[in-house]
Amino acid sequence: MSLTHIIVIAGAMLAQTQSGQPPPVSISVVAVHATTEGGAKQFGPGLEGVRSALADLEFDRYRKLGAATLSAPFNKESSLDLGSGYSLCVTPLSRERNGQVRISLMVQMASKAADGRPVNAVSTTIMIGSGKQFKLRGLKMDQGELVVVMSLDR
Amino acid sequence: MFECRWTYDVERWFDGEHPEPDRVRGHVETCTACAERLTRMQEMRTGLQGVAKHQEIAEPQLNAFIEGIRERVESPRRSYRGIWALASLTAAALIVAIAAFTVFTNGPGTVDATVVESCYSEIQGATVESYSSKDGVTTIWLKVPAAQDDIL
């Protein structure tokens, strides 16, 4: 076997290893506008799947702003516009032996400052298992809050 | 060894068959060879008596002995084969199950709760807290001081 053959085989093995990257992570995202208007809790259409995740919040009106499913490759940032100047950046970092995925999440907001640089309102790294829900809250929006409910799809 | 001509007479006397025992006894008392011969015969007889002595088994002992043999022969043989076979099968099944679980599963499964490894905010004075509800939903809560509301 010549040196050329060895190099070709090694290259093929390397290419196969690189193509063996884990598949992208599928993350469901639901953006909700939560407000307090008085009265019993009311959930708008399309929020059936996230009602339990919103149950502990003090607001009484919940309106769905949008929903999307992100297919996020590992070690690559995927972003989603949440409206009202907010955007969500998701970067899956690794898949653990127990099936959980380590994900870097960042909510950026358009800055009112002169330089116009977006501000990282929230940056977090979490380890989450498939089917588990997770939410971000506290982002101000029109007399209420923007609540982002996420879950790692199975 | 010197043999006295009275040897035959001594042997007969020893067996109680000599017609003149006093005469032979008188000779043995004066003849060293015959005295030695007599001693050897006495020793031999004593030894033979020891060998010939046999123990007798009394009737009750014999019956108990026979009964014991009969019990051991006729009682059903205690078998441990079934128990040991079952134990071996159970152990083998356990080993196979553990091996299969180890080979075909990748860790303990996806039962772990969500873990927040880090969280922070670039907003001045803001804090970020996390908590988990009883439903297992983890929440990251951005808390912005009122003075910073205008930037949001």
Interface residues (C-beta under 8 A of the other chain):
Chain A: S52 A53 A55 D56 E96 R97 N98 G99 Q100 R102 L105 V107 M109 S111 K112 A113 V119 N120 A121 V122 S123 T124 T125 I126 M127 I128 G129 S130 G131 K132 Q133 F134 K135 L136 R137 G138 L139 K140
Chain B: N106 G107 P108 G109 T110 V111 D112 A113 T114 V115 V116 E117 S118 C119 Y120 S121 E122 I123 A126 V128 S130 S133 D135 G136 V137 T138 T139 I140 W141 L142 K143 V144 D149 D150 I151 L152
